[in-house]
Amino acid sequence: MGTMVTFPSNGGETPGYLALPSTTPAPGIVVIQEWWGLEPHIRDVTDRFAAEGFVALAPDLYHGKVATEPDEARKLAMELEYDRAVAEIIAAARYLLSRAEVRGPKVGVVGFCMGGGLSLLSACRSDLFGAAVVFYGRNPNPIEQVRSLTCPLLGLYGEADQGIPPTEVERLRQALQEAGKQFELHIYPNAPHAFFNDTRASYRPEAAIDAWRRTLAFFRQHLKTA
C-alpha cells in the first residue's frame, strides 16, 4: 500500500514510508519506529493506519539502517541524536500538511518503544500535532517537559514492562495532572514491553487489539477539522 518518499529536514532530506488511504483528503499521522528502525512491522502498522482512513508517514530516523539483534538496536538507539530526530518528526508533520491528500490543520503522532518517547517529546516541542499516542515509550527527560505538551495524549503501557514499570507511568500521570493537560493513560495487566508487536514473542493479542481500538478512536476524535 505504501511507498518510500523523501521530505526536507535539517537542511537535507529524510526518507520515509508513506501510505495513502483509498479516499482523500484525510487526517495525517506520523508513525515513529521502535529501536529496530523502519522495519517491516512499522511499515505494516503504517499501512494499517492507511486502511483505516489516515494518511500515514513513518520517517526513517536511522536513514536506511535496520537492526535485527537487540545489541545492534541498542547501539543505533544510543547513537540517535534526539534533537535531530524530533526535528525530523516535526518536518514529517509539516510535509504531511503540505500534501493535498492531508486534511489539516494538524496531524497526529504515534510512536512505539523508543518512538513512544519521541512521540511525546515531539508533541511537547511543536503545535503541529492535534493528538499524540505513546505505546510503552519512556517519558521525556526531564519529565517536566510535559508542561509544554500542545495536544491531548493517549499513553498505552504494559504492567509487566521491566523498562517502563507502572511507577514510571504514575510519575507521568502526576506530571500531566499538575500541568493541567488532557490525557488518558492505560496499563494492561500482565502485558510486557512491546505487547503490540505481532512479530515478536512479546505480542499479547488482547492488549494489542484493545490498544489499537483506543488509538483509532483517539485520533478520530481529536483530528476532526472545523
PASEBA-1860 file (N, C-alpha, C; in nm, 3 decimals):
! residues 226
1> MGTMVTFP> 0.082/-0.120/0.000/0.000/0.000/0.000/0.086/0.125/0.000 ~ 0.203/0.119/0.065/0.284/0.237/0.082/0.400/0.246/-0.016 ~ 0.470/0.360/-0.010/0.586/0.383/-0.095/0.686/0.470/-0.022 ~ 0.812/0.461/-0.059/0.915/0.543/0.002/0.914/0.683/-0.060 ~ 0.929/0.784/0.026/0.935/0.923/-0.017/1.051/0.989/0.057 ~ 1.083/1.112/0.018/1.177/1.194/0.094/1.112/1.329/0.119 ~ 1.150/1.389/0.232/1.096/1.521/0.264/1.208/1.606/0.326 ~ 1.201/1.738/0.312/1.308/1.825/0.362/1.312/1.831/0.514
9> SNGGETPG> 1.435/1.826/0.568/1.452/1.833/0.713/1.598/1.863/0.746 ~ 1.619/1.952/0.843/1.754/1.981/0.893/1.850/2.022/0.781 ~ 1.800/2.091/0.682/1.885/2.134/0.573/1.916/2.026/0.471 ~ 1.857/1.908/0.489/1.878/1.798/0.395/1.747/1.730/0.365 ~ 1.753/1.597/0.348/1.632/1.520/0.321/1.626/1.398/0.411 ~ 1.506/1.363/0.451/1.483/1.244/0.534/1.393/1.148/0.457 ~ 1.429/1.020/0.452/1.341/0.923/0.387/1.227/0.882/0.480 ~ 1.120/0.834/0.420/1.008/0.787/0.500/0.918/0.698/0.418
17> YLALPSTT> 0.835/0.622/0.488/0.740/0.531/0.425/0.602/0.592/0.434 ~ 0.540/0.621/0.319/0.411/0.690/0.313/0.303/0.595/0.262 ~ 0.192/0.589/0.335/0.079/0.505/0.295/-0.046/0.591/0.285 ~ -0.117/0.579/0.173/-0.235/0.661/0.148/-0.362/0.577/0.159 ~ -0.468/0.636/0.213/-0.596/0.565/0.220/-0.665/0.567/0.084 ~ -0.775/0.496/0.074/-0.847/0.488/-0.053/-0.920/0.617/-0.085 ~ -0.953/0.695/0.018/-1.024/0.822/-0.002/-0.948/0.936/0.063 ~ -0.928/1.042/-0.011/-0.862/1.161/0.042/-0.943/1.284/0.001
25> PAPGIVVI> -0.927/1.399/0.071/-0.831/1.422/0.178/-0.871/1.352/0.307 ~ -0.769/1.326/0.390/-0.789/1.253/0.514/-0.692/1.306/0.619 ~ -0.717/1.279/0.747/-0.624/1.322/0.851/-0.488/1.253/0.834 ~ -0.382/1.320/0.876/-0.247/1.266/0.867/-0.194/1.219/1.002 ~ -0.108/1.117/0.997/-0.046/1.064/1.120/0.101/1.035/1.092 ~ 0.188/1.080/1.182/0.329/1.044/1.178/0.350/0.922/1.267 ~ 0.408/0.816/1.211/0.430/0.689/1.283/0.579/0.675/1.312 ~ 0.615/0.660/1.439/0.755/0.660/1.478/0.800/0.520/1.518
33> QEWWGLEP> 0.911/0.480/1.464/0.967/0.346/1.474/1.007/0.306/1.616 ~ 1.019/0.174/1.636/1.085/0.120/1.754/1.237/0.133/1.736 ~ 1.313/0.083/1.832/1.459/0.098/1.821/1.519/0.009/1.712 ~ 1.438/-0.077/1.651/1.487/-0.162/1.543/1.507/-0.084/1.413 ~ 1.431/0.024/1.395/1.439/0.100/1.271/1.310/0.090/1.192 ~ 1.314/0.136/1.069/1.197/0.131/0.982/1.191/-0.007/0.917 ~ 1.149/-0.106/0.999/1.146/-0.245/0.953/1.004/-0.285/0.915 ~ 0.983/-0.408/0.867/0.852/-0.447/0.813/0.734/-0.424/0.907
41> HIRDVTDR> 0.753/-0.444/1.037/0.641/-0.426/1.130/0.591/-0.283/1.128 ~ 0.681/-0.185/1.132/0.640/-0.045/1.133/0.576/-0.007/1.000 ~ 0.628/-0.061/0.890/0.564/-0.037/0.761/0.422/-0.094/0.762 ~ 0.406/-0.212/0.821/0.274/-0.275/0.828/0.179/-0.191/0.911 ~ 0.226/-0.138/1.024/0.142/-0.052/1.108/0.102/0.074/1.031 ~ 0.196/0.129/0.955/0.167/0.246/0.873/0.059/0.214/0.770 ~ 0.069/0.097/0.709/-0.034/0.051/0.615/-0.169/0.033/0.685 ~ -0.166/-0.015/0.807/-0.291/-0.035/0.882/-0.362/0.098/0.905
49> FAAEGFVA> -0.285/0.201/0.937/-0.347/0.333/0.955/-0.411/0.380/0.825 ~ -0.342/0.358/0.713/-0.398/0.398/0.583/-0.528/0.322/0.555 ~ -0.529/0.193/0.589/-0.650/0.113/0.568/-0.767/0.163/0.653 ~ -0.735/0.234/0.761/-0.839/0.289/0.849/-0.875/0.433/0.813 ~ -0.820/0.482/0.701/-0.861/0.613/0.653/-0.770/0.729/0.686 ~ -0.644/0.700/0.724/-0.547/0.806/0.754/-0.435/0.808/0.651 ~ -0.379/0.926/0.626/-0.254/0.936/0.550/-0.141/0.919/0.652 ~ -0.065/0.813/0.640/0.035/0.780/0.743/0.176/0.786/0.685
57> LAPDLYHG> 0.266/0.846/0.761/0.407/0.860/0.721/0.497/0.816/0.835 ~ 0.584/0.720/0.807/0.683/0.674/0.905/0.820/0.724/0.862 ~ 0.874/0.829/0.927/1.007/0.878/0.891/1.114/0.776/0.930 ~ 1.213/0.761/0.846/1.322/0.667/0.873/1.431/0.741/0.950 ~ 1.422/0.735/1.082/1.515/0.811/1.167/1.656/0.756/1.163 ~ 1.675/0.631/1.118/1.809/0.573/1.105/1.864/0.587/0.963 ~ 1.786/0.645/0.873/1.830/0.670/0.735/1.887/0.544/0.669 ~ 1.805/0.441/0.668/1.841/0.319/0.595/1.893/0.205/0.679
65> KVATEPDE> 1.931/0.230/0.803/1.983/0.123/0.888/1.868/0.054/0.961 ~ 1.874/-0.080/0.966/1.773/-0.159/1.037/1.844/-0.265/1.119 ~ 1.808/-0.278/1.244/1.870/-0.376/1.333/1.785/-0.503/1.340 ~ 1.852/-0.616/1.355/1.782/-0.744/1.373/1.812/-0.807/1.508 ~ 1.919/-0.761/1.574/1.957/-0.812/1.705/1.949/-0.701/1.810 ~ 1.912/-0.734/1.934/1.898/-0.631/2.038/2.023/-0.545/2.058 ~ 2.140/-0.606/2.057/2.262/-0.527/2.077/2.281/-0.425/1.966 ~ 2.248/-0.465/1.845/2.259/-0.374/1.730/2.156/-0.262/1.742
73> ARKLAMEL> 2.035/-0.296/1.783/1.930/-0.196/1.800/1.966/-0.097/1.911 ~ 2.022/-0.150/2.020/2.062/-0.064/2.131/2.169/0.035/2.086 ~ 2.262/-0.011/2.004/2.369/0.076/1.955/2.312/0.187/1.866 ~ 2.221/0.151/1.776/2.160/0.251/1.689/2.079/0.352/1.769 ~ 2.007/0.304/1.869/1.926/0.393/1.951/2.012/0.489/2.031 ~ 2.124/0.439/2.083/2.213/0.524/2.161/2.282/0.628/2.074 ~ 2.304/0.595/1.949/2.369/0.688/1.857/2.274/0.794/1.803 ~ 2.144/0.771/1.818/2.046/0.863/1.764/2.046/0.994/1.843
81> EYDRAVAE> 2.059/1.105/1.774/2.051/1.236/1.837/1.904/1.276/1.847 ~ 1.855/1.283/1.968/1.712/1.305/1.987/1.666/1.439/1.932 ~ 1.747/1.543/1.945/1.705/1.672/1.891/1.689/1.665/1.739 ~ 1.780/1.595/1.673/1.770/1.580/1.528/1.648/1.496/1.492 ~ 1.625/1.388/1.569/1.512/1.301/1.543/1.379/1.376/1.558 ~ 1.368/1.455/1.664/1.246/1.533/1.685/1.226/1.634/1.572 ~ 1.336/1.695/1.528/1.327/1.789/1.415/1.277/1.718/1.290 ~ 1.320/1.592/1.270/1.274/1.516/1.153/1.127/1.478/1.167
89> IIAAARYL> 1.084/1.447/1.287/0.943/1.413/1.311/0.855/1.534/1.285 ~ 0.897/1.649/1.333/0.821/1.772/1.309/0.822/1.806/1.160 ~ 0.935/1.782/1.093/0.942/1.804/0.948/0.847/1.709/0.875 ~ 0.834/1.585/0.926/0.740/1.490/0.867/0.596/1.540/0.879 ~ 0.564/1.599/0.995/0.431/1.656/1.014/0.407/1.771/0.916 ~ 0.507/1.855/0.901/0.496/1.969/0.808/0.479/1.919/0.664 ~ 0.551/1.813/0.631/0.541/1.756/0.496/0.401/1.700/0.471 ~ 0.347/1.629/0.570/0.211/1.576/0.555/0.112/1.689/0.531
97> LSRAEVRG> 0.123/1.796/0.609/0.028/1.906/0.597/0.043/1.980/0.465 ~ 0.157/1.962/0.398/0.178/2.027/0.268/0.116/1.949/0.153 ~ 0.077/1.825/0.179/0.024/1.739/0.073/-0.126/1.758/0.059 ~ -0.172/1.756/-0.066/-0.315/1.776/-0.095/-0.401/1.665/-0.036 ~ -0.341/1.546/-0.013/-0.419/1.433/0.040/-0.451/1.447/0.188 ~ -0.383/1.541/0.254/-0.398/1.552/0.401/-0.489/1.669/0.437 ~ -0.584/1.639/0.523/-0.677/1.740/0.575/-0.627/1.788/0.710 ~ -0.593/1.915/0.719/-0.538/1.973/0.841/-0.647/2.021/0.935
105> PKVGVVGF> -0.612/2.114/1.026/-0.487/2.191/1.029/-0.373/2.124/1.107 ~ -0.399/2.009/1.170/-0.295/1.941/1.247/-0.292/1.794/1.210 ~ -0.186/1.725/1.252/-0.175/1.582/1.229/-0.157/1.511/1.363 ~ -0.169/1.380/1.362/-0.143/1.301/1.481/-0.001/1.247/1.480 ~ 0.045/1.200/1.595/0.176/1.136/1.604/0.164/1.018/1.699 ~ 0.223/0.905/1.658/0.220/0.784/1.740/0.356/0.717/1.732 ~ 0.405/0.667/1.846/0.535/0.602/1.847/0.535/0.480/1.937 ~ 0.627/0.390/1.908/0.637/0.262/1.979/0.777/0.247/2.038
113> CMGGGLSL> 0.782/0.204/2.166/0.913/0.181/2.229/0.992/0.313/2.226 ~ 1.109/0.315/2.168/1.186/0.438/2.154/1.102/0.547/2.090 ~ 1.023/0.510/1.991/0.937/0.605/1.922/0.827/0.662/2.009 ~ 0.790/0.590/2.114/0.689/0.641/2.204/0.737/0.765/2.277 ~ 0.858/0.759/2.329/0.916/0.875/2.393/0.933/0.991/2.296 ~ 0.973/0.959/2.174/0.990/1.063/2.072/0.856/1.124/2.032 ~ 0.750/1.044/2.034/0.617/1.096/2.004/0.578/1.202/2.106 ~ 0.595/1.169/2.233/0.561/1.263/2.339/0.649/1.387/2.333
121> LSACRSDL> 0.778/1.367/2.312/0.872/1.478/2.306/0.838/1.572/2.190 ~ 0.804/1.515/2.075/0.770/1.596/1.959/0.645/1.679/1.985 ~ 0.547/1.619/2.052/0.424/1.691/2.083/0.446/1.799/2.188 ~ 0.557/1.791/2.260/0.593/1.895/2.357/0.669/2.009/2.290 ~ 0.715/1.987/2.167/0.801/2.087/2.102/0.739/2.150/1.979 ~ 0.620/2.106/1.939/0.558/2.162/1.820/0.407/2.165/1.836 ~ 0.345/2.267/1.778/0.200/2.278/1.783/0.135/2.225/1.655 ~ 0.211/2.150/1.575/0.156/2.090/1.453/0.073/1.966/1.481
129> FGAAVVFY> 0.081/1.916/1.605/0.014/1.790/1.639/-0.118/1.815/1.712 ~ -0.222/1.745/1.665/-0.353/1.757/1.728/-0.384/1.645/1.824 ~ -0.300/1.541/1.824/-0.316/1.427/1.914/-0.187/1.347/1.913 ~ -0.148/1.295/2.029/-0.026/1.214/2.040/-0.057/1.084/2.113 ~ -0.002/0.973/2.059/-0.021/0.842/2.122/0.116/0.782/2.151 ~ 0.132/0.730/2.272/0.257/0.670/2.316/0.233/0.523/2.349 ~ 0.299/0.434/2.274/0.299/0.292/2.309/0.428/0.263/2.386 ~ 0.414/0.238/2.516/0.526/0.200/2.604/0.656/0.273/2.571
137> GRNPNPIE> 0.646/0.405/2.566/0.765/0.487/2.544/0.806/0.555/2.672 ~ 0.934/0.575/2.686/0.984/0.644/2.805/0.938/0.790/2.805 ~ 0.921/0.842/2.925/0.878/0.980/2.939/0.990/1.075/2.898 ~ 0.955/1.198/2.859/1.062/1.295/2.833/1.148/1.315/2.958 ~ 1.272/1.336/2.937/1.364/1.358/3.048/1.424/1.497/3.033 ~ 1.395/1.595/3.118/1.316/1.579/3.239/1.166/1.573/3.210 ~ 1.093/1.506/3.300/0.951/1.483/3.279/0.872/1.614/3.280 ~ 0.933/1.721/3.338/0.865/1.850/3.344/0.837/1.907/3.205
145> QVRSLTCP> 0.900/1.850/3.103/0.874/1.899/2.967/0.728/1.883/2.926 ~ 0.654/1.795/2.994/0.514/1.777/2.957/0.433/1.903/2.982 ~ 0.488/1.998/3.055/0.419/2.127/3.071/0.400/2.195/2.935 ~ 0.485/2.160/2.839/0.479/2.222/2.706/0.397/2.139/2.608 ~ 0.334/2.031/2.654/0.254/1.946/2.566/0.144/2.028/2.500 ~ 0.131/2.017/2.368/0.041/2.104/2.293/-0.089/2.037/2.251 ~ -0.109/1.909/2.287/-0.228/1.838/2.238/-0.268/1.728/2.336 ~ -0.386/1.669/2.320/-0.426/1.556/2.403/-0.332/1.437/2.384
153> LLGLYGEA> -0.313/1.361/2.491/-0.219/1.248/2.491/-0.289/1.119/2.532 ~ -0.258/1.010/2.459/-0.302/0.876/2.496/-0.177/0.792/2.521 ~ -0.163/0.736/2.640/-0.048/0.652/2.673/-0.092/0.509/2.698 ~ -0.022/0.412/2.638/-0.058/0.270/2.647/0.064/0.191/2.696 ~ 0.050/0.124/2.809/0.164/0.062/2.876/0.132/-0.079/2.922 ~ 0.237/-0.157/2.947/0.223/-0.292/2.998/0.262/-0.301/3.144 ~ 0.181/-0.369/3.221/0.207/-0.382/3.365/0.338/-0.455/3.391 ~ 0.374/-0.549/3.302/0.495/-0.630/3.321/0.615/-0.576/3.243
161> DQGIPPTE> 0.607/-0.451/3.200/0.718/-0.389/3.128/0.831/-0.360/3.226 ~ 0.944/-0.426/3.209/1.056/-0.410/3.301/1.125/-0.276/3.284 ~ 1.120/-0.221/3.162/1.188/-0.095/3.137/1.107/0.028/3.174 ~ 0.975/0.015/3.165/0.885/0.126/3.197/0.778/0.074/3.291 ~ 0.811/0.054/3.418/0.718/-0.004/3.514/0.603/0.092/3.545 ~ 0.496/0.042/3.604/0.381/0.126/3.638/0.418/0.249/3.721 ~ 0.523/0.240/3.802/0.563/0.356/3.882/0.605/0.472/3.792 ~ 0.669/0.441/3.678/0.707/0.546/3.584/0.583/0.607/3.517
169> VERLRQAL> 0.486/0.522/3.487/0.361/0.571/3.428/0.290/0.663/3.525 ~ 0.292/0.629/3.653/0.228/0.712/3.753/0.299/0.846/3.767 ~ 0.431/0.848/3.751/0.505/0.975/3.752/0.457/1.065/3.638 ~ 0.437/1.004/3.521/0.388/1.079/3.407/0.247/1.129/3.434 ~ 0.162/1.043/3.489/0.024/1.081/3.520/0.022/1.203/3.613 ~ 0.104/1.198/3.716/0.107/1.308/3.812/0.153/1.437/3.746 ~ 0.256/1.428/3.662/0.308/1.547/3.594/0.204/1.606/3.501 ~ 0.132/1.520/3.429/0.029/1.568/3.337/-0.086/1.634/3.413
177> QEAGKQFE> -0.124/1.574/3.526/-0.231/1.631/3.608/-0.190/1.768/3.662 ~ -0.067/1.777/3.711/-0.021/1.903/3.767/-0.011/2.012/3.661 ~ 0.015/1.971/3.537/0.026/2.067/3.427/-0.110/2.099/3.364 ~ -0.215/2.030/3.409/-0.349/2.056/3.358/-0.370/2.010/3.215 ~ -0.303/1.902/3.175/-0.312/1.854/3.037/-0.428/1.755/3.019 ~ -0.473/1.741/2.896/-0.578/1.644/2.861/-0.510/1.513/2.823 ~ -0.542/1.405/2.894/-0.471/1.279/2.869/-0.552/1.159/2.915 ~ -0.513/1.043/2.859/-0.562/0.912/2.903/-0.442/0.819/2.910
185> LHIYPNAP> -0.425/0.750/3.021/-0.318/0.652/3.036/-0.379/0.517/3.072 ~ -0.335/0.412/3.003/-0.388/0.277/3.028/-0.271/0.182/3.050 ~ -0.282/0.099/3.154/-0.182/-0.002/3.183/-0.249/-0.139/3.170 ~ -0.197/-0.222/3.078/-0.258/-0.352/3.052/-0.201/-0.458/3.146 ~ -0.287/-0.528/3.220/-0.242/-0.628/3.316/-0.159/-0.738/3.250 ~ -0.045/-0.768/3.311/0.043/-0.878/3.269/0.107/-0.860/3.132 ~ 0.086/-0.745/3.069/0.143/-0.723/2.936/0.288/-0.676/2.947 ~ 0.380/-0.733/2.868/0.519/-0.692/2.871/0.545/-0.575/2.777
193> HAFFNDTR> 0.669/-0.532/2.773/0.709/-0.432/2.675/0.685/-0.486/2.534 ~ 0.650/-0.396/2.442/0.627/-0.433/2.301/0.512/-0.532/2.284 ~ 0.408/-0.518/2.366/0.294/-0.611/2.355/0.217/-0.593/2.225 ~ 0.239/-0.482/2.154/0.166/-0.458/2.030/0.235/-0.520/1.908 ~ 0.362/-0.552/1.920/0.440/-0.600/1.805/0.410/-0.747/1.779 ~ 0.330/-0.772/1.675/0.285/-0.909/1.647/0.389/-0.993/1.574 ~ 0.511/-0.942/1.560/0.619/-1.021/1.501/0.714/-1.075/1.607 ~ 0.684/-1.049/1.734/0.776/-1.089/1.841/0.704/-1.164/1.952
201> ASYRPEAA> 0.782/-1.233/2.033/0.725/-1.316/2.140/0.652/-1.234/2.245 ~ 0.680/-1.105/2.251/0.617/-1.017/2.349/0.471/-0.985/2.315 ~ 0.427/-1.022/2.197/0.292/-0.987/2.150/0.185/-1.046/2.240 ~ 0.089/-0.960/2.278/-0.026/-1.002/2.357/-0.152/-0.956/2.283 ~ -0.220/-1.049/2.215/-0.332/-1.012/2.128/-0.441/-0.929/2.196 ~ -0.480/-0.969/2.316/-0.591/-0.899/2.381/-0.557/-0.753/2.407 ~ -0.437/-0.730/2.462/-0.394/-0.592/2.489/-0.375/-0.514/2.359 ~ -0.314/-0.580/2.258/-0.287/-0.513/2.131/-0.416/-0.470/2.062
209> IDAWRRTL> -0.515/-0.558/2.061/-0.642/-0.527/1.995/-0.711/-0.410/2.063 ~ -0.712/-0.410/2.196/-0.776/-0.301/2.269/-0.699/-0.170/2.248 ~ -0.566/-0.177/2.250/-0.484/-0.057/2.231/-0.505/0.003/2.093 ~ -0.516/-0.081/1.992/-0.541/-0.035/1.855/-0.678/0.032/1.846 ~ -0.777/-0.027/1.909/-0.911/0.031/1.909/-0.909/0.170/1.974 ~ -0.843/0.180/2.087/-0.833/0.308/2.157/-0.758/0.412/2.072 ~ -0.653/0.368/2.006/-0.572/0.460/1.925/-0.653/0.517/1.811 ~ -0.725/0.432/1.738/-0.805/0.480/1.627/-0.914/0.576/1.674
217> AFFRQHLK> -0.981/0.540/1.782/-1.087/0.626/1.835/-1.031/0.761/1.879 ~ -0.914/0.759/1.940/-0.849/0.881/1.988/-0.815/0.974/1.872 ~ -0.755/0.920/1.768/-0.720/1.002/1.652/-0.846/1.054/1.581 ~ -0.946/0.970/1.569/-1.069/1.014/1.502/-1.138/1.125/1.581 ~ -1.128/1.118/1.711/-1.190/1.221/1.794/-1.118/1.354/1.783 ~ -0.985/1.350/1.789/-0.909/1.474/1.805/-0.855/1.532/1.674 ~ -0.862/1.459/1.565/-0.812/1.512/1.438/-0.926/1.559/1.347 ~ -1.042/1.580/1.405/-1.152/1.637/1.329/-1.119/1.781/1.292
225> TA> -1.165/1.823/1.177/-1.142/1.962/1.137/-1.267/2.044/1.162 ~ -1.247/2.171/1.172/-1.359/2.261/1.199/-1.454/2.267/1.081
END
